[in-house]
Amino acid sequence: MSEKTLLVVWHSRTGASEAMAKAVAKGAGEAALLLKAEGVRREDFESAGAYCFVCPENLASMSGMMKEMFDRLYYPLLGSIEGRAYATIIAAGSDGEGAQRQIDRIATGWRLRRVMDEMIVNFDAQTPAEILAMKTVPQSIIDDCQDLGSGMAEGLRLGIF
């Protein structure tokens, strides 16, 4: 891994975040390191040049596994990854704003730089059955995720971030 690496960190329960994270990694090609939130280590963050965080919003918050990853690594990484680029993709049942705000607050504490517009994908899941159901991500969203990954990889390659 090098500072030309895009670390794509994800957590998913219903498949949407996983599909979108894999699309980001596909777009980034060889620059991507795709890891589930529970497996991410301090060294993965320190050796990557940029990050993409992909998770569902659960109960107006980021998913518990994603929060656990941030809880586990926040202080060990404080002061060592400042200025690096990041982007986010939230799979939401309604608005996704709560999870987005949480990740942005953490990124602010780490002094990361947002380099892509936030992406919140609303699946309009409101009933328990809809919330728990496996999700199919529309191809247009998959394409947008691939473009995000490609753009971030190109930014790393060119030294823009």
C-alpha positions in Angstrom: 0.0 0.0 0.0 1.1 3.5 -0.6 -0.1 7.1 -0.4 -1.5 6.4 -3.9 -4.0 4.0 -2.3 -7.7 4.7 -1.8 -8.9 2.9 1.3 -12.6 2.0 0.8 -14.1 1.1 4.2 -17.6 -0.4 4.3 -20.2 -2.0 6.4 -23.5 -3.5 5.1 -26.4 -5.5 6.4 -28.6 -5.6 3.3 -26.1 -5.6 0.5 -26.5 -1.9 -0.7 -23.4 -0.5 1.0 -21.4 -3.5 0.0 -22.4 -3.2 -3.7 -21.6 0.5 -3.7 -18.2 0.0 -1.9 -17.3 -2.6 -4.5 -18.3 -0.3 -7.3 -16.0 2.5 -5.8 -13.2 -0.1 -5.6 -13.8 -1.2 -9.2 -13.7 2.4 -10.4 -10.4 3.0 -8.5 -8.9 -0.1 -10.0 -5.4 -1.1 -8.6 -5.4 2.0 -6.4 -8.2 0.6 -4.2 -8.0 -1.3 -1.0 -11.5 -2.6 -0.1 -11.9 -3.5 3.6 -14.9 -4.3 5.8 -15.0 -1.9 8.8 -14.3 -4.6 11.3 -11.0 -5.6 9.6 -9.5 -2.1 9.2 -6.3 -1.4 11.0 -4.4 1.7 11.9 -1.8 0.8 9.4 -4.4 0.7 6.6 -5.3 4.3 7.3 -1.7 5.5 7.7 -0.5 4.0 4.5 -3.5 5.2 2.3 -3.6 8.6 0.7 -7.4 8.9 0.6 -10.5 7.3 2.1 -14.1 6.5 1.0 -16.5 5.5 3.8 -19.6 3.5 2.8 -22.2 2.5 5.2 -26.0 2.3 5.9 -27.8 4.7 8.2 -29.5 2.9 11.0 -31.8 4.7 13.4 -30.5 8.1 12.2 -26.9 7.1 12.8 -24.1 5.4 11.0 -24.2 1.6 11.4 -22.8 0.3 14.6 -19.9 -1.6 13.0 -18.8 1.5 11.2 -19.0 3.5 14.4 -17.0 0.8 16.2 -14.2 1.1 13.6 -14.1 4.9 14.1 -14.2 4.4 17.9 -11.4 2.0 17.8 -9.1 4.0 15.5 -10.0 7.7 16.2 -7.4 8.4 18.9 -4.6 6.2 17.6 -4.8 8.1 14.2 -5.3 11.6 15.6 -2.6 13.8 14.2 -1.2 11.2 11.8 -3.6 11.5 8.7 -4.3 15.2 8.6 -5.0 16.7 5.2 -5.9 13.5 3.4 -8.9 13.3 1.1 -12.2 11.6 1.8 -15.6 10.9 0.4 -18.7 9.2 1.8 -21.6 7.1 0.5 -24.6 6.5 2.8 -27.3 3.9 2.1 -30.4 5.4 3.7 -34.0 4.3 4.4 -35.1 7.9 4.5 -32.7 10.9 4.6 -29.2 9.7 5.6 -28.3 13.0 7.1 -27.6 11.7 10.6 -25.0 9.2 9.5 -23.5 11.8 7.1 -23.1 14.4 9.9 -21.5 11.8 12.2 -18.8 10.8 9.6 -18.2 14.5 8.7 -17.6 15.3 12.4 -15.1 12.5 12.7 -13.4 13.6 9.5 -13.2 17.2 10.8 -11.5 15.9 14.0 -9.0 14.1 11.9 -8.6 17.2 9.7 -9.5 15.3 6.5 -10.5 17.1 3.4 -13.8 16.3 1.6 -13.0 16.0 -2.1 -16.2 14.6 -3.5 -19.8 15.7 -2.9 -21.6 13.6 -0.3 -23.6 10.8 -1.8 -26.7 9.7 0.1 -28.7 7.0 -1.7 -32.3 6.8 -0.4 -33.9 3.4 -0.6 -37.1 4.7 0.9 -37.3 1.7 3.2 -39.9 2.5 5.9 -41.5 -0.7 7.1 -39.6 -3.4 9.0 -39.8 -5.8 6.1 -38.4 -3.1 3.7 -35.7 -2.1 6.1 -34.5 -5.7 6.6 -34.8 -6.8 2.9 -31.8 -7.3 0.7 -31.3 -4.2 -1.5 -30.6 -3.9 -5.2 -28.7 -0.8 -6.1 -29.8 0.8 -9.4 -27.2 0.7 -12.2 -27.1 4.5 -12.4 -25.9 4.6 -8.7 -23.4 1.8 -9.3 -22.0 3.9 -12.2 -21.9 7.0 -10.0 -19.9 5.0 -7.4 -17.5 3.8 -10.0 -17.0 7.3 -11.2 -16.3 8.4 -7.6 -13.7 5.7 -7.2 -12.1 6.6 -10.6 -12.0 10.3 -9.7 -10.4 9.7 -6.3 -7.8 7.3 -7.8 -7.0 9.9 -10.5 -6.7 12.6 -7.9 -4.2 10.5 -6.0 -2.3 9.6 -9.1 -1.9 13.2 -10.1 -1.0 14.3 -6.6 -4.0 16.6 -6.3 -4.8 15.1 -3.0 
